[in-house]
Amino acid sequence: LFLNAGIMPVSRINWSAFWPPYPSHVLQALVDGGQLLECVDEATQDGLQAIFATNVFGHFLLVKDLEDFLANQGRLAHLIWTSSSTASKQPFDIDDIQHANGKDPYGSSKYAIDLLSLALNEKLNKRNIYSHSVCPGLIMTNITLRILPGWMWCLLYPVAFLMRLLNGSWTYSPRCGAEALIWLSKQAPESLNHAAKYHSRCTPFGRSYVETTKVSASLVSCILLRLLEWSRLRLG
């Protein structure tokens, strides 16, 4: 089951993210997009923050409703979440899980996905349901194409090639970005590292591959309880 729905309503590029202009600082901003893109978050008719509701809470409710169905199929079930390179512990606050009072709701929501994936493994592995999160890298989709004019993205193609020399996260094409998702879907989920996050990567010449990083396990036990509280409050 691919859990891929998401919104990133970018209002502008925060050029101050490149300051101070140290090479390592600039490279990090380009690689993970942290604090580089400013999003405008709004409240939904249900009183939830839109980014949290779309990226995290809606998926959580879907998994919660499908849990018994997935567990009774007579075979292993695999949840594959689309996270992001912007996922960061820094903006995430378990006491403000919707990030209503913060400045990086998208990065916070994607970090919540990473934590939730780990928490679901702890809860559901005994029912033969496994969960992993994936980072597709920077790819050209309807979300990213709205950030800058089309002609500017054309100018960035050489930059993407150079960035791939330093870091393979600039996958750019949907085909390369989907590499880790497709690879995961073909694996036996019980044999995978449940504390790992899987990244789509790409060489300068377009060869895609998969890389793993470890997700911090702090707050894992808290996020599931908090989301269950939210579901009881909102749905009764």
Secondary structure, DSSP 4 states (H G I P E B T S, - for coil): -EE------EEEE-GGGG-S--HHHHHHHHHH-TTTEEE---B-TTSSBHHHIIIIIHHHHHHHHHHHHHHTSSS-EEEEEE--TT--TTT--GGGTT-TTSS-HHHHHHHHHHHHHHHHHHHHGGGTEEEEEEE--SB--HHHHTTS-HHHHHHHHHHHHHHHHH-TT--BSHHHHTHHHHHHHTS-GGGS-TTEEEEEEE-TTS-EEEEEEEPP-TTHHHHHHHHHHHHHHHH-
